Amino acid sequence: MGQPLGKGNGDLKQAVVIGGTRGIGAGVARVLISKGWSVLATGVNDAEVKAFHADGAHGGIDARVLDVRDHKAVLALFGTLDHLDGLVNCAGILARNTEYEIETFERVIDINLNGTMRCCLAAHPLLAQSGGAIVNTASMLSLFGGPVVPAYSASKGGVAQLTKALAGKWAADDVRVNAMAPGWIETEMTEALRADPARNDPILRRTPMNRWGRTDETGALAAWLLSDEASFVTGALYPVDGGYSAM
């Protein structure tokens, strides 16, 4: 287990990566730790957190269980911290072809959009003390629709607009809020698509860079947006999609 956030970390910048134990979130956590940040990643259950700790690639990163649908649990997590410089919201799900069922639609919205807001609200007091920053995870589907994932599309469109709203509201507190919009990235969520030539080939044909993105590439963008190098950047949405959304 890595060094916990809080007292005793000296001059280390401290970040929480929600949904940081797998996929894009894990890529963000790895990049941040490599750049000298102290990092706490959250996962949805004990098994996911244990698997994260067991992976040697995640040395130095603390990880805890968090269900972003549980507002009290979110508040409790941030209540254990006394300092925070960065929040990256990466928790998210999709349910292809079943999001037209209202229960599934509501669950996706609650995790992807409401969960992002819960974490932003809980982190805000600490970030206002440090002059910190937030990076939310939107999607290329924030820019156009996904017929088989209406809830995912709606939630990610909401994340993009929420990011702009929070950026405007919290600028006076010296808290910057930006979002990245990943395209087709190599994660567990896209494994089946990459294995199916009927899905994989059209994706690559439309992507000018003719490949899938890597989680370290989304991580590098998140790290920059949290850094002092992006000190005059807020309310922005950055595609990380190899040019897919430009076509």
N, C-alpha and C positions, 0 to 999 in steps of 0.2 A: 504494500500500500504506500502511496506517495505521501509527501508532507502535506498535512491538512492546512487549509486556509485559516488565517487568523493571526494571532500574535506570534512573534518569534521568527518571522520570515524576512526580517531586515528590509532591504530595499526592493525585494522582488515584487513585480507587478502580479496581481492576483486576479484570476478569472474563473468564472463558473461557465461550463458548457453543458447546457440542458440537452439531454439526448446525446451525450458525448461518449457513450460506451459502444457505439456501433456506427457504421456508415459514415456519412459526411461529418457528423459530430465527433466521431473518434479521430477522423483526419484533422479536424480543427484542434482537438486536444493535443494530438501529437506534434503539430506544428508549433503551437504555443509553448509547450514544454521545451521544445528544441530551441526556442528563442529566449529561454530564461524565465518564462512566466511560472508562477505557482498555479496549478490547475486542479479544479474539482470538476469531475464529470459526473453526470447522473444517468442512471439507467432505469428501465421500467420495472425490473424485478431482481430478486436475489441472484437467479441463475445468470442473467445478463451481466450483472456486476462482477460475479465470481469469474465468469469467462474472461471478462476484460482484465481483471487483475492477473489471471493466469497467463495472459499473453505477454511475452517478454518485450514486445514493442511498446508497451504502455508503462514501462518503469518510470516511477516518479510522479505518476498521476493518481491522485486520490479519486475514489468513486463511491457514490452512495445511491441508494434506491430513491426514486421520486416518481410519483404519479402526478403529472401536471394538471389532472382534472380535480385534484384535491387541494383546494385553496389553503386550508389550514396546514397541510403538509408543505406546501410551497413556502408559506410564511415561516414555518418552523425551520426549514432548511436555511433560508437567508438569515434567520434569527440567530443561527450558530456562528455567523461571521461578524467580525468587527471591522473589516476593511474589504473593499472590492473595487477593482479598477475596470473590469470588463465582464460583460454578460453576452454569451452567444446562445441564441435559441435555435436548437436543431431538432427538438422532439417533433416527430410527425409520422403520420400513417396515411396509407391510401388503401382502398378496397375496390380494385377494378371490377366493374360490371355489377357491383352490389350496392353502390352508393345511391341508387334510386330508391332504396328501402329507407324510410325515414329514420329508423333507429340507427342505421349505419351512417346516414348523412349527419345526424346529430353528433354521433361519436367522433367522426372525423373533424367536424367543426370544433368540437369541444377541446380536442387535443391540439390540433394545429393552430387554430386562431385564438380561442379562449385561453389555452395553455400558455401561449406566447404572452398574452396580456397579463395573465396572473404573475408570470415570472418577471416581466418588466416592472409591474407595480411593486412587487416585493423587493426588487433590487434597487429601485430608484433612490431611496434614502441614502444607501451606502454609496451609490455612484455620484450622487450630488455632493457628498462629502469629499470625494476624491477627484471630482472632475472627470469621471470615467465615461465609458461608451458602451453602447449596445449594438450588436449585430444580430438581426433577425434573418431567418431563412425563408425567403419567398420561393419562387420557382419561375421557370419560363412560362408555366401555366398561369402566372400572374398577368401575363401579357396576351394570352389567347386561350381559348377554351379547350377542355379535354372531355370529349363526349362520353368516355367510359368512366370518368372520375369527376362527376359534377361537384361533389363535396370538397375534394382535394383542390379543384380549380377555384371554387369559391373561397375556400379558406386561405389559399395562397394569394389570391387577389386581395383579400382582406388584410393579410399580413403586410402587403406592399403599402396599402393605404394607411394602416395603423402606424407603420413606420414613419410615414410623412407627418401624421398627426402628432405623434409623440415627439418627433424632432422639433416641431414648432412649439409645442408646449414646454418642453424641457430644456430648450436652448438657454433660457434665462438661468437655469440651474447649472449651466456648463456641462450638461450631459448630451453627448451626441448619439443619434440613433440612425443607423443605416441598415440596409438589407442587401443580401446577395440573392441572386436568382439563378440557381444551378440548372443546368440542362441535363443531358444524359451522362450521369456519373457512374463509375464502377462501384456499386454497393450491393449489399444483399437484396435490396429492394428491386434492383434491375437485373439480377442474375438470370432470371428466366427469360427476359427479353434478349439478353446478350447471347443466350444459348439457342435461340430460335432464329434461324436465318431469315425467315419470313418477316420478322420484326426487326432484327438487327440490321439487315442490309439497307432497308429504306431509311433508317435513322442515320446511318453513316453516309448515305448518298446525299441527304439534306444538310449534313454537318460539313461546312467548308473545311474544317481541319481533319475530317475523315477519320475520326477516332472518338472513343469515349473519354470523358474527363476522369481525372483522378481525385481522390479525396484530399490529397495534399495540395492540390491546386485551389480547391475551395478553402482549405485551411490557410493558405498563404494570403488569400484575399481578406479573410476574416481577421487575420493577424495584423494586416496593414490597416484595416478600418479601425481596429482598436488602438493602434499606435499613435504616437504624437505626430508622425508624418502625415496623418489624415486629420490634423487638428482643425481644419476649416471645412471639413466634409461632414454634412449631416442632411438627413432627409433624402438620401440617394438610394437608387436601386441599381445594383451592378450585376449584369448577366455574367455567368460563368458557364458558357455553353458551346464554345468552339465556333460561334457564329450562327448557331442553329436559328435563334430568334430573329436574325437579320435577314433570313431568306424568305 
